[in-house]
Amino acid sequence: MKKWRIEESGIKLTELDFKTSPGHVIQRRNIIEKEIDIEGEISTVYECEMKFLTIQEYTEEMKLESDEIKQLMADLSEIVLMGGIF
């Protein structure tokens, strides 16, 4: 699994970018907008964590997340059926 790294940009960032590099996905999280002073002018920059993935890597990560959610839901259902947590 690829590690998250910091990205900074002068343009507004999206959580998923499929267009910049065909066959790849740029996945972002924790996007924040900051105002900075550059030689007396206020500019807006965006900072986030990002990963650059192939479509296959992205699909595999989404499948793993989906499997984890399914398992959590099954565990929760079992707890509810047993009368909850005491």
Wavefront OBJ file of the C-alpha trace (Angstrom):
o trace
v 0.000 0.000 0.000
v 1.310 3.429 -0.928
v 1.960 6.052 1.721
v 0.274 9.436 1.917
v 2.442 12.482 1.206
v 1.836 16.235 1.435
v 0.698 18.173 -1.627
v 0.287 21.946 -1.939
v -1.384 23.703 -4.848
v -2.612 27.105 -5.936
v -5.721 25.527 -7.482
v -8.626 23.964 -5.613
v -8.019 20.240 -5.109
v -10.523 17.390 -5.383
v -10.544 14.163 -3.359
v -10.304 12.022 -6.495
v -8.617 13.013 -9.763
v -8.956 10.604 -12.682
v -8.150 13.178 -15.403
v -4.622 14.451 -14.722
v -2.857 11.196 -15.582
v -4.793 8.628 -17.648
v -4.651 5.144 -16.115
v -3.998 6.596 -12.669
v -5.887 8.105 -9.748
v -4.744 10.883 -7.459
v -6.478 10.270 -4.152
v -6.540 13.118 -1.626
v -7.728 13.610 1.943
v -7.699 16.297 4.630
v -7.829 19.118 2.078
v -7.426 22.512 3.748
v -7.524 26.013 2.328
v -4.912 28.487 3.578
v -4.311 32.140 2.901
v -0.679 33.160 2.600
v 1.015 36.511 2.134
v 3.299 36.633 -0.898
v 5.072 39.980 -1.106
v 2.107 41.855 0.349
v -0.556 40.021 -1.655
v -2.866 37.472 -0.052
v -3.097 34.241 -2.035
v -5.099 31.097 -1.409
v -3.310 27.750 -1.419
v -4.630 24.268 -0.799
v -2.798 21.625 1.171
v -3.653 17.956 1.599
v -2.363 14.426 1.881
v -2.252 12.584 -1.444
v -1.448 9.241 -3.024
v -0.747 8.562 -6.708
v -2.229 5.167 -7.616
v -2.789 3.071 -10.703
v -6.443 2.299 -11.428
v -5.755 -1.300 -10.328
v -4.245 -0.179 -6.990
v -7.192 2.142 -6.382
v -9.709 -0.623 -7.180
v -7.926 -3.030 -4.816
v -7.966 -0.431 -2.003
v -11.693 0.206 -2.510
v -12.384 -3.554 -2.399
v -10.459 -3.871 0.879
v -12.398 -0.964 2.395
v -15.675 -2.502 1.225
v -14.751 -5.877 2.761
v -13.842 -4.167 6.062
v -17.177 -2.321 6.149
v -19.082 -5.545 5.428
v -17.281 -7.269 8.317
v -17.983 -4.372 10.690
v -21.678 -4.445 9.749
v -21.820 -8.209 10.322
v -20.154 -7.796 13.730
v -22.580 -5.009 14.666
v -25.586 -7.076 13.574
v -24.394 -9.962 15.734
v -24.041 -7.663 18.765
v -27.549 -6.267 18.223
v -29.040 -9.756 17.845
v -27.359 -10.825 21.086
v -29.003 -7.966 22.954
v -26.416 -5.246 22.659
v -23.335 -4.473 24.682
v -23.626 -4.645 28.469
l 1 2 3 4 5 6 7 8 9 10 11 12 13 14 15 16 17 18 19 20 21 22 23 24 25 26 27 28 29 30 31 32 33 34 35 36 37 38 39 40 41 42 43 44 45 46 47 48 49 50 51 52 53 54 55 56 57 58 59 60 61 62 63 64 65 66 67 68 69 70 71 72 73 74 75 76 77 78 79 80 81 82 83 84 85 86
